[in-house]
Amino acid sequence: MRLFVALEISAGVRSEVGRRLETLRRRLPPARWVDPQTLHLTLVFLGETADARLPALAAGLTDACAAHPPFTMALAGGGTFPPGRPARVAWIGVAAGPELPSLQAAVAAAAAAAAGLAPIAPEDRPFTPHVTLARCREPWPREATETFAAAFAGAVGDPFAVTRGVLVASELGAGGARHRPVETFPLAAAAARP
């Protein structure tokens, strides 16, 4: 299976993103837009993973998530990658405390251990939490990136509680990727509840 580990975005925030996108898409160049109802924050992308690795992966992710407390996260501000150049990816920023990078590092280490690898090396750039909204078919010019950023300036919906991580299967198809939750992993306080 093609897998990644993610944090869910609240229903209210997903609805707010969808509302903003209704008119915005018509004002921007063509792109492959993410369905707002499937928005998530990817902690680590695992790629193709053998079914035989799933039990060890689930055990490692259970432990990694259970060692971290729930926290509050918010979406705020829009931008594009690569910065300062014609855009290839349009995203919304993520605001959270130090719990988020700590959780991301633990999840990445657990995933690497379950795969029998050395800990996943940090990328060339530090973890930059963001929620992808679109992949640009052709790079967007500056005017389009400015229009996109203005549509997502400031807070996007209300802050929300993060209480679990999710292992997600990404199934590629003609209409793009479809995401299916495989297993959830409660964070510390959520795991302690009866």
Secondary structure, 3 states (H helix, E strand, C coil): CEEEEEEECCHHHHHHHHHHHHHHHHHCCCEEECCHHHCEEEEEEEEECCHHHHHHHHHHHHHHHHCCCCEEEEEEEEEEECCCCCEEEEEEEEEECCHHHHHHHHHHHHHHHHCCCCCCCCCCCCCCCEEEEEEEEEEECHHHHHHHHHHCCCEEEEEEEECEEEEEEEEEECCEEEEEEEEEEECHHHHHCC
